[in-house]
Amino acid sequence: MPITNQQVAGHVFLRQMYGDSYFPDHLVDRGRAILLRLCERIEAEQPSNLGALYALTQAATEEFNSLEAEFEAAGSEIETVAREVIAEDFWSVASAYGFTDADVEELIATRDW
């Protein structure tokens, strides 16, 4: 399902992570795919309130949690820079879909990183 939200479609997810060789591109690609799937779910399910949005973002956060071990196996980790970049992109997604009052910490409340 193609993304219809033009703000999201034109956004380069995890840009700073791609620009840093510490983060393996193939794993950053998987993180980008998680965010794109989140956008597809938001468009398909059209959450009507923050609670419904948080359920979707926290499920996506769980997917990032699963990637942590793979980053570590590749000699990397989801550390401070990555955490901030990922959190910022979650907020960008929420904002693009009209949830400008979303709390970034609540968006990623289930994170282990």
C-alpha positions in Angstrom: 0.0 0.0 0.0 1.6 3.3 -1.1 1.8 6.1 1.4 -0.6 8.9 0.5 0.5 11.5 3.0 2.8 13.7 1.0 4.6 15.0 4.1 5.5 11.4 5.1 6.2 10.3 1.5 8.8 13.0 1.1 10.5 12.4 4.5 13.9 10.6 4.7 13.5 8.5 7.7 16.6 7.9 10.0 18.7 10.3 7.9 21.3 10.8 10.6 21.8 7.1 11.1 22.4 6.6 7.4 25.0 9.3 7.5 26.9 7.5 10.3 28.9 4.4 9.5 28.5 3.2 13.1 25.0 2.1 12.1 24.9 -0.7 9.4 22.8 0.4 6.5 21.0 -2.9 6.2 19.7 -2.5 9.8 18.9 1.1 9.3 16.9 0.0 6.3 14.9 -2.4 8.5 14.2 0.5 10.9 13.1 2.6 8.0 10.7 -0.2 6.9 9.2 -0.3 10.4 8.4 3.4 10.2 6.9 3.0 6.7 4.8 0.1 7.9 3.6 2.4 10.8 2.6 5.0 8.3 0.7 2.4 6.3 -1.1 1.2 9.4 -2.0 4.7 10.4 -3.5 5.3 6.9 -5.3 2.0 6.9 -6.7 2.2 10.5 -7.0 5.9 10.8 -6.7 6.2 14.6 -9.3 8.6 15.9 -7.5 9.6 19.1 -4.1 9.6 20.8 -4.7 6.2 22.6 -5.3 4.5 19.2 -2.2 6.2 17.8 -0.1 5.2 20.8 -1.2 1.5 20.3 0.2 1.7 16.8 3.4 3.5 17.6 4.2 1.3 20.6 3.7 -1.8 18.4 6.3 -0.3 16.0 8.5 0.4 18.9 8.4 -3.3 19.8 9.8 -4.0 16.3 12.7 -1.6 17.0 13.3 -3.5 20.3 13.7 -6.7 18.3 16.4 -4.9 16.1 18.6 -4.0 19.1 20.2 -7.5 19.3 21.0 -7.3 15.6 22.6 -3.9 16.0 24.7 -5.3 18.8 25.7 -8.4 16.8 26.9 -6.0 14.0 29.1 -4.1 16.5 26.6 -1.2 16.9 23.7 -0.4 19.2 20.7 1.8 19.4 22.4 4.4 21.6 21.8 8.1 22.4 22.1 9.5 18.8 20.0 6.6 17.4 17.4 6.9 20.2 16.9 10.6 19.5 16.7 10.1 15.7 14.2 7.3 16.0 12.1 9.3 18.6 12.1 12.3 16.3 10.9 10.3 13.4 8.1 8.8 15.4 7.0 12.3 16.4 7.3 13.4 12.7 5.0 10.6 11.7 2.5 11.5 14.5 2.6 15.2 13.5 2.2 14.5 9.8 -1.0 12.6 10.5 -2.4 15.5 12.6 -1.4 14.3 16.1 0.7 17.4 16.9 -0.1 17.1 20.6 1.3 13.6 20.8 3.9 13.0 23.6 7.0 11.6 22.1 7.8 9.6 25.2 4.4 8.0 25.0 4.8 7.3 21.3 7.8 5.1 22.1 6.9 4.1 25.7 7.6 0.4 25.1 11.2 0.9 24.0 14.1 -1.1 25.5 16.7 1.2 23.9 
